[in-house]
Amino acid sequence: MPLPDSPSRHRKAPSQFIELLRLFWQRFLDNDLIAPQAETRLALAPILALLAVPGVIFSLRSYGQYSFRWTRIGYPVPPFPLDLTVSWSDKFLFLYLSMILMGFITVLEWDALFPDRRDYLILTPLPIRLRTLLTAKVTALFLFLMLFTLALNGCSSILFPLMAMNPHAPAGYTLRYIGAHATSVLAANAFVLLFCIALQGVLMNAVSARHFQWISRTVQLVLLFLFVCLFFLVPRTFSFVRGLDLNNNSFIHFLPPMWFTGLYETLQGSDHLGFQALASLAGQTLAGALAMFTLTYLASFRRHVRRSLESSNTVLPSTVEWTRGVLQRLDSLFLRNPVERAVFHFCSRSILRSPRHRLYLGAYAGVGLALTLLGIASTVLRSADVGIERYDPSLLSIPLVMPFFILCGLRFIFTVPAELSANWIFRVVEGAPPQEVLSGTRKVMWAFGVLPLPAGVFPFYTALWGVQASLLHLIFVFTVGGILVEILLLKFQKVPFTCSYLPGKANLKLYWFPYVASFLLYAYGMASIERIMLEYPVRFFIFYTAALAVLGYLIFRRWQLPLSERTVIFEEQPEPAVRTLNLSR
């Protein structure tokens, strides 16, 4: 007990609002990829700096474009033009990128938008008013919006106006330009955030508690796919928008970034009727999103208390019953070894039931889907003039692009534990041969990454090129997919989802170039090679001879690894502080 004159007696305890705000803010920053021992600010600073890079690069790149045009126009005496009319397309690009990145971040924070079941179980027994809880959560959402908006557009809000405007414009107009940029991107980001929250609130009020979890996860995954695809479609969208006629094209009213581009131009002082109509539409949609957010959030905040306490993460019994017979038949055909069977089903159910791992895998698959759509779009545009080319590499690469990202995504999520306490059953049979564990992991990657898409598009290729060419293509895709699986599992020595994870051990900043080069070689390089072989099928014998040699080399490399690198581990050890040269070997 402190003494009466102790300083701790006079120390003021933080209010409930501040503590709840700190709790909810920390929930936004919680990430399974960040080590628990790491400080949040150290992990957050590089992410925020990375988000600012695209806007800064684009602003600096635009300097040469606009300075050249201002030089051609000259600097007449006032009244002189303060801005170039062509700059609206670049403003659209800023808003488009900002809305996509804000949407992607919001989808990643999907579970933190509302207090979850754990929050209610802990906080509702405490003497905390629901109004205080609601105010703290909404304030945390506002801070989340402001932080990432500032990270995305803080630097570009100053740089771009300085680069795009007339160098001889008055200082008052400069401030107005900067204010218009900052206001428009803040409004666009607020619209995306409020729309996503309102969508989740509608689901909470319209769907039963029993079905809410898996419907919400499905919507989250669809939104993730959407934002990733839109990000990779930025060049196509930008070139398309630049060719639009603002006066005679009603399609621009269906593009949300164009709404806030009109707001941008109107705040800047434009008297164009088209921009003013778009600005009015931006204000209406933002007000509608805010109203929907307010209604759904207030309604869901009360109802979610009861629903979160009643909800569970169990799978519906009907889903298990009708699949049991199918799984038993598959086990008897492809999974005859008990250890292999246990690994396969444990991994499959972890992927299907863990929202976190599905989200990570969905991000990888979204990148593959976006690149696939780009390939299909380029093929369609070329075919409008010359028709579809026989054995077009863009079409051949479709079953190579998606599996590449899905397999890489599987390899990554295998290292992130689902529940460490669930690995006891594998520790009991720790004496099982590592090759049986590896075989079960390999078949998971085949079932989720190699087989589905090529088999699904086989009828399309059959209708396009015939049965023989389609079979050759299918076997080729399975062959290169099998080689990729062996490469990814070369030094993998874990039961997926059961080993502790050390974030930051694989420095992606150093390996991004090899990853990109590997993808280009695997997806587009292999497609070009396959095209040559399809024209002369005899060359497939040379390819399969080389493929067998590569597989043999990978098997030989695995057996040449030290025993410590071939045994199954359940605790990942950090890199030693002092490295030895191992000269005694």
C-alpha positions as CSV (number, residue, x, y, z in Angstrom):
1,M,0.0,0.0,0.0
2,P,1.5,3.4,-1.0
3,L,2.2,6.0,1.7
4,P,-0.2,8.9,2.0
5,D,2.3,11.3,0.5
6,S,3.4,8.9,-2.3
7,P,3.3,10.3,-5.8
8,S,1.3,7.3,-7.0
9,R,-1.6,8.5,-4.8
10,H,-1.9,11.6,-6.9
11,R,-1.4,10.0,-10.3
12,K,-4.6,10.3,-12.3
13,A,-5.9,7.1,-13.9
14,P,-6.7,7.3,-17.6
15,S,-10.3,7.6,-18.5
16,Q,-12.4,4.7,-19.9
17,F,-12.6,6.5,-23.2
18,I,-8.8,6.7,-23.5
19,E,-8.3,3.1,-22.5
20,L,-10.9,1.9,-24.9
21,L,-9.5,4.1,-27.7
22,R,-6.1,2.6,-27.1
23,L,-7.5,-0.9,-27.2
24,F,-9.4,-0.4,-30.4
25,W,-6.6,1.4,-32.1
26,Q,-4.2,-1.5,-31.1
27,R,-6.7,-3.9,-32.7
28,F,-6.2,-2.2,-36.1
29,L,-2.5,-2.6,-35.8
30,D,-2.5,-6.2,-34.6
31,N,-1.1,-8.4,-37.3
32,D,0.0,-12.0,-37.2
33,L,2.9,-11.1,-39.5
34,I,4.4,-8.8,-36.7
35,A,6.3,-10.4,-33.9
36,P,4.6,-10.0,-30.5
37,Q,7.8,-8.6,-29.1
38,A,8.2,-6.0,-31.8
39,E,7.0,-2.5,-31.1
40,T,4.0,-1.4,-33.2
41,R,5.5,1.9,-34.3
42,L,8.6,0.1,-35.6
43,A,6.5,-2.2,-37.8
44,L,4.0,0.5,-38.8
45,A,6.6,3.1,-40.0
46,P,7.9,1.1,-43.0
47,I,4.3,0.3,-44.1
48,L,3.3,3.9,-44.0
49,A,6.4,5.0,-45.8
50,L,5.8,2.4,-48.5
51,L,2.2,3.6,-49.0
52,A,3.5,7.1,-49.7
53,V,5.9,6.0,-52.5
54,P,3.5,5.8,-55.5
55,G,2.1,9.3,-55.0
56,V,5.5,10.8,-54.6
57,I,6.9,9.1,-57.7
58,F,3.9,10.1,-59.8
59,S,4.1,13.7,-58.6
60,L,7.8,14.0,-59.4
61,R,7.3,12.2,-62.8
62,S,4.6,14.7,-63.7
63,Y,6.9,17.7,-63.3
64,G,8.6,17.2,-66.7
65,Q,5.2,16.8,-68.4
66,Y,3.6,19.9,-67.0
67,S,6.7,22.1,-67.1
68,F,7.1,21.3,-70.8
69,R,3.4,22.3,-71.5
70,W,3.7,25.5,-69.5
71,T,6.8,26.4,-71.4
72,R,4.9,26.0,-74.7
73,I,2.0,28.1,-73.4
74,G,4.2,30.8,-72.0
75,Y,3.5,33.1,-69.1
76,P,1.3,35.9,-70.3
77,V,0.2,38.7,-68.1
78,P,-2.9,38.1,-66.0
79,P,-5.4,36.8,-66.5
80,F,-3.4,33.7,-67.4
81,P,-4.3,30.0,-67.1
82,L,-3.8,28.7,-63.6
83,D,-4.1,25.0,-64.5
84,L,-4.1,22.7,-67.5
85,T,-7.3,21.1,-68.5
86,V,-5.6,17.8,-69.1
87,S,-4.7,17.5,-65.4
88,W,-8.1,16.0,-64.5
89,S,-7.0,12.5,-65.8
90,D,-4.0,12.6,-63.5
91,K,-6.2,13.6,-60.6
92,F,-8.4,10.7,-61.4
93,L,-5.4,8.4,-61.2
94,F,-4.5,9.8,-57.7
95,L,-8.1,9.2,-56.5
96,Y,-8.3,5.8,-58.1
97,L,-5.1,4.5,-56.5
98,S,-6.0,6.0,-53.1
99,M,-9.5,4.5,-53.1
100,I,-8.1,1.1,-54.1
101,L,-5.4,1.1,-51.4
102,M,-7.8,2.4,-48.8
103,G,-10.3,-0.4,-49.7
104,F,-7.6,-3.0,-49.6
105,I,-6.5,-1.9,-46.1
106,T,-10.1,-1.8,-44.9
107,V,-10.8,-5.3,-46.1
108,L,-7.6,-6.5,-44.3
109,E,-9.0,-4.9,-41.2
110,W,-12.5,-6.4,-41.7
111,D,-12.6,-8.1,-38.3
112,A,-11.6,-4.9,-36.5
113,L,-14.3,-2.7,-38.0
114,F,-16.8,-3.8,-35.3
115,P,-16.0,-5.1,-31.8
116,D,-15.8,-8.8,-32.0
117,R,-17.0,-11.6,-29.7
118,R,-13.9,-11.4,-27.5
119,D,-14.4,-7.7,-27.0
120,Y,-18.0,-8.1,-25.8
121,L,-17.1,-11.1,-23.6
122,I,-14.4,-9.0,-21.8
123,L,-16.0,-5.5,-21.8
124,T,-19.7,-6.0,-21.3
125,P,-19.3,-7.3,-17.7
126,L,-17.3,-4.2,-16.8
127,P,-19.0,-0.9,-15.7
128,I,-18.7,0.7,-19.1
129,R,-21.5,2.5,-20.8
130,L,-22.4,1.4,-24.3
131,R,-22.2,5.0,-25.4
132,T,-18.5,5.2,-24.3
133,L,-17.8,2.0,-26.1
134,L,-19.4,3.3,-29.3
135,T,-17.7,6.6,-29.1
136,A,-14.2,5.1,-28.6
137,K,-14.8,2.7,-31.5
138,V,-15.9,5.4,-33.9
139,T,-13.0,7.6,-32.9
140,A,-10.6,4.8,-33.6
141,L,-12.2,4.4,-37.0
142,F,-11.7,8.1,-37.7
143,L,-8.1,8.0,-36.6
144,F,-7.6,4.9,-38.8
145,L,-9.0,6.9,-41.8
146,M,-6.9,10.0,-41.1
147,L,-3.6,8.0,-40.6
148,F,-3.8,6.0,-43.8
149,T,-5.1,9.0,-45.8
150,L,-2.2,11.0,-44.6
151,A,0.2,8.2,-45.4
152,L,-1.2,7.7,-48.9
153,N,-1.6,11.3,-49.9
154,G,0.2,13.5,-47.4
155,C,3.2,14.2,-49.6
156,S,1.5,14.1,-52.9
157,S,-1.1,16.6,-51.7
158,I,1.7,19.2,-51.7
159,L,3.9,17.9,-54.4
160,F,1.4,17.3,-57.2
161,P,-0.2,20.8,-57.1
162,L,3.3,22.4,-57.1
163,M,4.3,20.3,-60.1
164,A,1.1,20.7,-62.1
165,M,0.1,24.3,-61.6
166,N,1.4,27.4,-63.3
167,P,4.7,28.5,-61.7
168,H,3.5,32.1,-61.8
169,A,0.2,31.5,-60.1
170,P,-0.5,33.5,-56.9
171,A,0.1,32.0,-53.5
172,G,-3.6,32.0,-52.6
173,Y,-4.4,29.7,-55.6
174,T,-1.5,27.4,-54.6
175,L,-3.1,26.9,-51.2
176,R,-6.5,26.4,-52.8
177,Y,-5.0,23.7,-55.1
178,I,-3.4,21.9,-52.2
179,G,-6.7,22.1,-50.2
180,A,-8.7,20.8,-53.1
181,H,-6.4,17.8,-53.5
182,A,-6.4,17.0,-49.7
183,T,-10.1,17.4,-49.4
184,S,-11.0,15.2,-52.4
185,V,-8.8,12.3,-51.5
186,L,-10.0,12.4,-47.9
187,A,-13.6,12.4,-49.1
188,A,-12.9,9.5,-51.5
189,N,-11.2,7.4,-48.8
190,A,-14.0,8.2,-46.4
191,F,-16.5,6.9,-48.9
192,V,-14.7,3.6,-49.3
193,L,-14.3,3.1,-45.6
194,L,-17.9,4.0,-44.8
195,F,-19.2,1.8,-47.6
196,C,-17.3,-1.3,-46.4
197,I,-18.4,-0.7,-42.8
198,A,-22.0,-0.1,-43.9
199,L,-21.9,-3.3,-46.0
200,Q,-20.8,-5.3,-43.0
201,G,-23.5,-3.7,-40.9
202,V,-26.2,-4.6,-43.4
203,L,-25.0,-8.2,-43.3
204,M,-25.1,-8.2,-39.5
205,N,-28.7,-7.0,-39.5
206,A,-30.0,-9.0,-42.5
207,V,-28.4,-12.4,-42.0
208,S,-28.9,-14.8,-39.1
209,A,-26.1,-15.3,-36.6
210,R,-25.6,-18.9,-37.7
211,H,-24.8,-17.9,-41.3
212,F,-23.2,-14.5,-40.7
213,Q,-19.7,-15.7,-40.2
214,W,-19.2,-17.6,-43.5
215,I,-21.2,-15.0,-45.5
216,S,-19.1,-12.2,-44.1
217,R,-15.9,-14.1,-44.9
218,T,-17.2,-14.7,-48.5
219,V,-17.9,-11.0,-48.9
220,Q,-14.5,-10.1,-47.5
221,L,-12.8,-12.4,-49.9
222,V,-14.8,-11.1,-52.9
223,L,-13.9,-7.5,-52.0
224,L,-10.2,-8.5,-51.6
225,F,-10.3,-10.0,-55.1
226,L,-12.0,-6.9,-56.4
227,F,-9.5,-4.4,-55.0
228,V,-6.4,-6.5,-56.0
229,C,-7.8,-6.8,-59.6
230,L,-8.5,-3.1,-59.8
231,F,-5.0,-2.3,-58.7
232,F,-3.4,-4.4,-61.5
233,L,-5.9,-2.9,-64.0
234,V,-4.7,0.7,-63.2
235,P,-2.9,1.1,-66.6
236,R,-5.8,-0.1,-68.6
237,T,-8.3,2.0,-66.6
238,F,-6.2,5.1,-66.9
239,S,-5.7,4.9,-70.6
240,F,-9.5,4.2,-71.0
241,V,-10.5,7.2,-68.9
242,R,-8.2,9.6,-70.7
243,G,-10.1,8.9,-73.9
244,L,-13.5,9.7,-72.5
245,D,-15.5,12.7,-73.5
246,L,-16.6,14.6,-70.4
247,N,-19.5,16.2,-72.3
248,N,-21.1,13.3,-74.2
249,N,-20.3,10.2,-72.2
250,S,-22.6,9.1,-69.4
251,F,-20.4,6.2,-68.4
252,I,-18.3,8.5,-66.2
253,H,-21.2,8.7,-63.8
254,F,-20.7,5.0,-62.9
255,L,-17.0,5.4,-61.9
256,P,-16.7,6.4,-58.2
257,P,-13.2,8.0,-58.7
258,M,-14.7,10.3,-61.3
259,W,-17.2,11.6,-58.8
260,F,-14.4,12.8,-56.6
261,T,-12.4,14.0,-59.6
262,G,-15.4,16.3,-60.2
263,L,-15.3,17.4,-56.6
264,Y,-11.5,18.1,-57.0
265,E,-12.1,20.3,-60.0
266,T,-15.0,22.1,-58.5
267,L,-13.1,22.9,-55.3
268,Q,-10.3,24.2,-57.4
269,G,-12.7,26.6,-59.1
270,S,-13.7,24.9,-62.4
271,D,-17.0,26.0,-63.9
272,H,-17.4,23.0,-66.1
273,L,-20.9,21.7,-65.8
274,G,-19.8,18.1,-66.1
275,F,-17.5,18.4,-63.1
276,Q,-20.1,20.2,-61.1
277,A,-22.6,17.4,-61.7
278,L,-19.9,14.8,-60.7
279,A,-19.2,16.9,-57.6
280,S,-22.8,16.9,-56.6
281,L,-22.9,13.1,-57.1
282,A,-19.9,12.7,-54.9
283,G,-21.5,14.7,-52.2
284,Q,-24.7,12.7,-52.4
285,T,-23.0,9.3,-52.4
286,L,-20.7,10.3,-49.5
287,A,-23.7,11.5,-47.5
288,G,-25.6,8.3,-48.3
289,A,-22.6,6.2,-47.2
290,L,-22.4,8.2,-44.0
291,A,-26.1,7.8,-43.3
292,M,-26.0,4.1,-44.0
293,F,-22.9,3.8,-41.7
294,T,-24.6,5.6,-38.9
295,L,-27.8,3.6,-39.1
296,T,-26.2,0.2,-39.5
297,Y,-23.5,0.8,-36.9
298,L,-25.9,1.9,-34.3
299,A,-28.2,-1.0,-35.0
300,S,-25.5,-3.6,-35.2
301,F,-23.7,-2.3,-32.1
302,R,-26.6,-3.5,-29.9
303,R,-27.6,-6.6,-31.8
304,H,-24.0,-7.8,-32.2
305,V,-23.7,-8.1,-28.4
306,R,-26.2,-11.0,-28.4
307,R,-25.2,-12.4,-31.7
308,S,-21.5,-12.5,-30.9
309,L,-22.2,-14.4,-27.6
310,E,-24.4,-16.9,-29.4
311,S,-22.2,-17.4,-32.5
312,S,-19.8,-20.2,-32.9
313,N,-17.2,-21.2,-35.5
314,T,-18.5,-24.7,-36.0
315,V,-19.2,-26.0,-39.5
316,L,-22.8,-26.8,-40.4
317,P,-23.5,-30.5,-39.9
318,S,-25.0,-30.9,-43.4
319,T,-21.7,-29.8,-44.9
320,V,-19.8,-32.5,-43.2
321,E,-22.4,-35.3,-43.8
322,W,-22.7,-35.2,-47.5
323,T,-18.9,-35.0,-48.0
324,R,-18.0,-37.8,-45.7
325,G,-18.6,-40.6,-48.3
326,V,-16.7,-38.7,-51.0
327,L,-13.7,-38.2,-48.7
328,Q,-13.6,-41.9,-47.7
329,R,-13.4,-42.9,-51.4
330,L,-10.7,-40.4,-52.1
331,D,-8.7,-41.6,-49.1
332,S,-8.8,-45.2,-50.3
333,L,-7.5,-44.1,-53.7
334,F,-4.9,-41.4,-53.0
335,L,-4.2,-41.2,-49.3
336,R,-3.5,-44.8,-48.1
337,N,-0.8,-43.8,-45.6
338,P,-2.2,-42.8,-42.2
339,V,0.3,-40.0,-41.6
340,E,-0.2,-38.7,-45.1
341,R,-3.9,-38.8,-44.7
342,A,-3.8,-36.9,-41.4
343,V,-1.6,-34.2,-42.8
344,F,-3.8,-33.8,-45.9
345,H,-7.1,-33.5,-44.1
346,F,-5.6,-31.3,-41.3
347,C,-4.2,-28.9,-43.9
348,S,-7.4,-28.9,-46.1
349,R,-9.7,-28.1,-43.1
350,S,-7.3,-25.4,-41.8
351,I,-7.4,-23.7,-45.2
352,L,-11.2,-24.0,-45.5
353,R,-12.0,-23.0,-41.9
354,S,-9.3,-20.4,-41.0
355,P,-10.5,-16.9,-42.2
356,R,-7.0,-15.5,-41.7
357,H,-5.3,-18.1,-44.0
358,R,-8.1,-17.9,-46.6
359,L,-7.5,-14.1,-46.7
360,Y,-3.8,-14.5,-47.2
361,L,-4.4,-17.1,-49.9
362,G,-7.1,-14.9,-51.5
363,A,-4.6,-12.0,-51.8
364,Y,-2.2,-14.2,-53.7
365,A,-5.0,-15.6,-55.9
366,G,-6.3,-12.0,-56.5
367,V,-3.0,-11.0,-58.0
368,G,-3.1,-14.1,-60.3
369,L,-6.6,-13.3,-61.3
370,A,-5.8,-9.7,-62.2
371,L,-2.9,-10.8,-64.4
372,T,-5.1,-13.4,-66.0
373,L,-7.7,-10.9,-66.8
374,L,-5.1,-8.6,-68.3
375,G,-3.9,-11.4,-70.5
376,I,-7.5,-12.2,-71.6
377,A,-8.2,-8.5,-72.3
378,S,-5.1,-8.1,-74.4
379,T,-6.1,-11.3,-76.4
380,V,-9.6,-10.0,-77.0
381,L,-8.3,-6.6,-78.1
382,R,-5.9,-8.2,-80.6
383,S,-8.5,-10.6,-81.8
384,A,-10.8,-7.7,-82.8
385,D,-8.4,-6.9,-85.6
386,V,-6.7,-10.1,-86.6
387,G,-8.6,-12.8,-84.8
388,I,-7.4,-15.2,-82.1
389,E,-4.0,-16.5,-82.9
390,R,-3.5,-20.2,-82.8
391,Y,-1.8,-21.3,-79.6
392,D,-1.8,-17.7,-78.4
393,P,0.8,-17.4,-75.5
394,S,-1.6,-15.2,-73.5
395,L,-4.2,-18.0,-73.6
396,L,-1.6,-20.7,-72.9
397,S,-0.4,-18.8,-69.8
398,I,-3.9,-18.7,-68.1
399,P,-3.5,-22.1,-66.3
400,L,0.1,-21.1,-65.4
401,V,-0.4,-17.7,-63.9
402,M,-3.1,-18.5,-61.3
403,P,-1.5,-21.7,-60.1
404,F,1.8,-20.0,-59.6
405,F,0.4,-17.5,-57.2
406,I,-1.9,-20.0,-55.5
407,L,1.1,-22.4,-54.9
408,C,3.3,-19.5,-53.6
409,G,0.4,-18.5,-51.4
410,L,0.0,-22.0,-50.0
411,R,3.7,-22.2,-49.4
412,F,3.5,-19.0,-47.4
413,I,0.4,-19.8,-45.3
414,F,1.8,-23.2,-44.4
415,T,4.4,-21.3,-42.3
416,V,1.8,-19.3,-40.4
417,P,0.4,-21.4,-37.5
418,A,-3.4,-21.9,-37.3
419,E,-3.4,-23.0,-33.6
420,L,-0.1,-24.1,-32.0
421,S,-1.9,-26.1,-29.4
422,A,-3.3,-28.3,-32.2
423,N,0.1,-29.8,-33.1
424,W,0.1,-32.2,-30.2
425,I,-1.2,-35.1,-32.3
426,F,1.7,-34.7,-34.7
427,R,4.2,-34.5,-31.9
428,V,2.8,-37.8,-30.6
429,V,3.8,-39.5,-33.9
430,E,7.0,-37.4,-34.3
431,G,8.8,-40.5,-35.2
432,A,6.9,-40.8,-38.5
433,P,9.1,-40.6,-41.6
434,P,9.5,-37.0,-42.9
435,Q,8.8,-38.2,-46.4
436,E,5.2,-39.2,-45.4
437,V,4.6,-35.7,-44.0
438,L,6.1,-34.2,-47.1
439,S,3.9,-36.4,-49.3
440,G,0.7,-35.2,-47.6
441,T,1.8,-31.6,-48.0
442,R,2.6,-32.1,-51.6
443,K,-0.8,-33.6,-52.3
444,V,-2.5,-30.6,-50.6
445,M,-0.6,-28.3,-53.0
446,W,-1.7,-30.5,-56.0
447,A,-5.3,-30.5,-54.8
448,F,-5.6,-26.7,-54.2
449,G,-3.0,-25.3,-56.7
450,V,-2.2,-27.6,-59.6
451,L,-5.3,-29.5,-60.5
452,P,-8.4,-27.3,-60.3
453,L,-7.8,-24.5,-62.9
454,P,-6.2,-26.5,-65.7
455,A,-8.9,-29.2,-65.4
456,G,-11.6,-26.5,-65.3
457,V,-10.4,-24.8,-68.5
458,F,-9.7,-28.0,-70.4
459,P,-13.1,-28.0,-72.2
460,F,-12.5,-24.4,-73.4
461,Y,-9.1,-25.4,-74.9
462,T,-10.7,-28.5,-76.4
463,A,-13.3,-26.4,-78.2
464,L,-10.7,-23.9,-79.3
465,W,-7.8,-26.2,-80.4
466,G,-9.0,-29.8,-80.4
467,V,-8.6,-32.7,-78.1
468,Q,-5.0,-33.6,-78.9
469,A,-3.6,-30.1,-78.4
470,S,-5.6,-29.7,-75.2
471,L,-4.4,-33.0,-73.7
472,L,-0.8,-32.0,-74.5
473,H,-1.4,-28.6,-72.9
474,L,-2.9,-30.2,-69.8
475,I,0.0,-32.7,-69.3
476,F,2.5,-29.8,-69.9
477,V,0.8,-27.6,-67.2
478,F,0.7,-30.5,-64.7
479,T,4.4,-31.2,-65.4
480,V,5.6,-27.7,-64.8
481,G,3.2,-27.4,-61.8
482,G,4.7,-30.5,-60.3
483,I,8.3,-29.1,-60.7
484,L,7.2,-25.8,-59.1
485,V,5.7,-27.8,-56.1
486,E,9.0,-29.7,-55.7
487,I,11.0,-26.4,-55.8
488,L,8.8,-24.8,-53.2
489,L,9.0,-27.8,-50.9
490,L,12.7,-28.4,-51.3
491,K,13.6,-27.2,-47.8
492,F,10.2,-27.3,-46.2
493,Q,10.4,-29.4,-43.0
494,K,7.2,-28.6,-41.2
495,V,3.7,-30.0,-40.8
496,P,1.7,-27.0,-42.3
497,F,0.1,-24.7,-39.7
498,T,1.7,-26.4,-36.7
499,C,5.1,-24.7,-36.4
500,S,5.8,-21.4,-34.7
501,Y,6.5,-18.5,-37.0
502,L,9.2,-15.9,-36.9
503,P,8.1,-12.8,-38.8
504,G,10.7,-11.1,-40.9
505,K,12.9,-14.1,-41.3
506,A,12.4,-14.1,-45.1
507,N,13.3,-10.6,-46.2
508,L,11.0,-10.0,-49.2
509,K,12.7,-6.7,-49.9
510,L,15.8,-8.6,-51.0
511,Y,14.1,-11.3,-52.9
512,W,11.4,-9.5,-54.9
513,F,13.4,-9.4,-58.1
514,P,14.1,-13.2,-58.1
515,Y,10.3,-13.7,-57.4
516,V,9.3,-11.5,-60.3
517,A,11.9,-13.2,-62.6
518,S,10.7,-16.6,-61.6
519,F,7.1,-15.7,-62.3
520,L,7.9,-14.3,-65.7
521,L,9.9,-17.4,-66.6
522,Y,7.3,-19.8,-65.3
523,A,4.2,-18.2,-66.6
524,Y,5.1,-16.4,-69.9
525,G,8.4,-18.1,-70.7
526,M,6.9,-21.6,-70.4
527,A,3.9,-20.5,-72.4
528,S,6.2,-19.4,-75.3
529,I,8.1,-22.6,-75.1
530,E,4.9,-24.6,-75.2
531,R,3.7,-22.7,-78.2
532,I,6.8,-23.8,-80.1
533,M,6.2,-27.4,-79.0
534,L,2.5,-27.5,-79.9
535,E,3.4,-26.5,-83.5
536,Y,5.8,-29.4,-83.6
537,P,4.6,-32.0,-81.0
538,V,7.8,-34.1,-81.4
539,R,9.6,-31.5,-79.4
540,F,7.6,-32.5,-76.3
541,F,10.0,-35.6,-75.9
542,I,12.9,-33.2,-75.5
543,F,11.0,-31.2,-72.9
544,Y,9.9,-34.2,-70.8
545,T,13.5,-35.5,-70.9
546,A,14.6,-32.2,-69.4
547,A,11.7,-32.2,-67.0
548,L,12.7,-35.6,-65.7
549,A,16.3,-34.5,-65.3
550,V,15.1,-31.5,-63.2
551,L,12.9,-33.6,-61.0
552,G,15.7,-36.1,-60.5
553,Y,18.1,-33.3,-59.5
554,L,15.5,-31.9,-57.0
555,I,15.1,-35.3,-55.4
556,F,18.8,-35.7,-55.3
557,R,19.2,-32.3,-53.6
558,R,16.7,-33.1,-51.0
559,W,18.4,-36.3,-50.0
560,Q,21.8,-34.5,-49.9
561,L,20.5,-32.1,-47.3
562,P,21.8,-32.6,-43.7
563,L,19.6,-34.7,-41.4
564,S,18.8,-31.5,-39.4
565,E,17.2,-30.0,-42.5
566,R,15.1,-33.0,-43.4
567,T,13.5,-33.7,-40.0
568,V,10.1,-32.3,-39.1
569,I,10.3,-29.3,-36.7
570,F,7.6,-27.7,-34.5
571,E,9.6,-24.7,-33.2
572,E,11.2,-22.3,-35.6
573,Q,14.5,-21.1,-34.3
574,P,15.8,-17.5,-34.9
575,E,19.0,-16.9,-36.8
576,P,22.1,-17.2,-34.5
577,A,23.6,-14.0,-33.3
578,V,27.1,-15.3,-34.1
579,R,27.5,-17.2,-37.3
580,T,30.2,-19.9,-37.6
581,L,32.1,-20.8,-40.7
582,N,31.8,-24.6,-40.1
583,L,35.3,-25.1,-41.3
584,S,35.6,-28.3,-39.2
585,R,33.4,-30.3,-41.6
